[in-house]
């Protein structure tokens, strides 16, 4: 299973998937092979989303680059739905501080200290810096895109997206909530307004890199969070 786009993320994904699989196996051993509905829902969605392959009819008139970007968008949006399944488990275990606000449901402190996502976040920011923010023209396009997302998102999203804009303008790395807010805003506009984002950045290569980096981040973070949550559940069973 290759569930990351950037080659430098493949080895990390495989390690995290192995840890998740072992944690799940231990849990299933204790429960006689049964998973609670919330955990089963995430597990099924993640495996489906990670294995999803999308192709187009050979007569499709869009350019190859446009088709590639659209596939990246579809997979990112599908993975977000998987992450929403994970949020329900976070809520069950008491980590979800704001169940109604999906972008800020995972607190930065928990992301760092409980789920140990600092390395994944650092990788994401470095990859964005190298591929998407490596010159003034690209940075301006990303800045305009974040403005567009903020102007067309729900009220709870706008504050976090504005913080992401401030980080970008201040040449600071994004935090966890800012990255998640960007992903959710892309998903929200695609699902609710049919916005494909292909014309907003006006550079298909830049759009592709952005979607790929965000997808890899969410995939890796979801695996690491899910592993910790399953281990927590296992500990509760053995008490």
RATARA-V771016 format. One record per pair of residues at least 6 apart in sequence whose C-alpha atoms are under 8 Angstrom apart, sorted by sequence separation. I is the first residue (numbers start at 1). J is the second residue. D is the distance in Angstrom with one decimal. If there is no record, write none. Layout:
i = [I;I]
j = [J;J]
d = [D;D]
This chain:
i = [4;28;90;91;98;99;111;112;132;133;167;168;189;190;198;201;3;28;97;98;111;132;150;151;167;189;190;2;91;97;150;4;87;96;97;133;198;3;95;96;97;132;164;56;95;96;150;186;87;95;149;150;164;87;95;146;147;163;164;90;54;160;161;84;87;146;147;160;146;161;160;161;143;52;157;143;49;143;157;49;50;49;183;153;46;49;149;150;153;179;46;146;149;153;45;149;152;180;42;149;42;42;41;42;3;38;39;2;3;38;125;1;2;125;1;38;39;38;103;121;101;121;145;101;145;103;144;142;141;141;111;108;108;138;108;107;106;104;103;132;103;131;104;103;104;132;103;131;132;103;102;128;128;127;124;124;124;121;120;120;120;80;80;117;76;80;117;116;77;115;77;115;76;77;115;73;70;70;69;66;69;76;83;72;79;86;93;66;69;73;76;80;65;69;72;76;79;83;90;65;68;72;75;79;86;89;69;39;20;24;27;16;20;23;27;30;6;17;20;24;27;5;6;9;13;16;20;23;27;30;4;5;12;16;19;23;26;5;6;4;5;4;3;4;3]
j = [10;34;96;97;104;105;117;118;138;139;173;174;195;196;204;207;10;35;104;105;118;139;157;158;174;196;197;10;99;105;158;13;96;105;106;142;207;13;105;106;107;142;174;67;106;107;161;197;99;107;161;162;178;102;110;161;162;178;179;106;71;177;178;102;105;164;165;178;165;181;181;182;165;75;181;168;75;169;185;78;79;79;214;185;79;82;182;185;188;214;82;182;185;189;82;186;189;218;82;189;83;85;85;86;50;85;86;50;51;86;173;50;51;174;51;88;89;89;157;175;156;176;200;157;201;160;201;201;201;202;176;175;176;206;177;177;177;177;177;206;178;206;180;180;181;209;181;209;210;184;184;210;213;213;213;214;217;217;217;220;221;183;184;221;183;187;224;224;186;224;187;225;187;190;228;196;196;198;198;198;204;211;218;208;215;222;229;204;207;211;214;218;204;208;211;215;218;222;229;205;208;212;215;219;226;229;211;230;223;227;230;220;224;227;231;234;212;223;226;230;233;212;213;216;220;223;227;230;234;237;212;213;220;224;227;231;234;215;216;215;216;216;216;219;219]
d = [5.9;6.0;5.3;7.7;6.7;5.9;5.6;5.6;6.1;4.8;6.4;7.5;5.4;5.7;6.8;6.5;7.6;6.8;7.9;4.9;7.5;6.8;7.2;7.4;6.2;8.0;8.0;7.0;6.8;5.5;5.0;7.2;7.1;5.0;7.1;7.8;7.0;7.4;7.9;5.9;7.1;7.6;6.3;7.8;7.0;7.6;5.7;7.8;7.9;7.8;7.6;6.8;5.3;7.8;7.5;7.0;7.9;7.0;7.7;8.0;6.5;7.1;6.3;7.8;7.4;7.9;7.4;5.9;6.6;6.3;6.5;6.7;6.6;7.4;6.6;7.2;7.2;7.9;7.4;6.4;7.9;5.9;6.8;6.3;7.3;7.5;7.7;7.8;7.6;7.6;5.8;7.6;6.1;7.4;5.5;7.2;7.5;7.9;6.1;7.9;7.7;5.3;6.7;5.9;5.1;7.1;7.9;7.5;7.0;7.9;5.9;7.4;7.6;6.7;6.6;7.0;7.1;6.4;6.9;7.4;6.4;6.8;6.5;7.8;6.1;7.8;7.7;6.9;5.7;7.9;7.3;7.4;6.1;7.4;6.7;7.4;7.2;5.6;6.0;6.1;7.7;7.6;7.9;5.5;7.6;6.9;4.7;6.6;6.7;6.7;7.8;7.1;6.9;6.8;6.5;7.4;6.1;7.2;6.6;7.1;6.8;7.5;7.0;6.6;7.8;7.1;7.6;8.0;7.6;6.7;5.0;5.7;7.5;7.9;6.6;7.3;7.1;7.5;7.2;7.2;6.8;6.9;7.8;6.9;7.5;7.5;7.8;6.6;6.7;6.4;7.6;7.7;6.3;5.1;6.0;5.4;7.5;6.5;7.6;7.4;7.3;6.5;7.7;7.3;7.1;7.5;7.7;7.9;6.6;7.7;7.2;7.3;7.4;6.3;7.6;7.8;7.3;6.6;7.2;6.7;7.8;5.9;7.4;7.3;6.1;6.3;4.8;6.5;5.5;7.8;7.8;7.6;7.8;6.4;7.0;6.2;7.7;8.0;7.4;7.3;6.6;5.1;7.6;7.4;7.4]
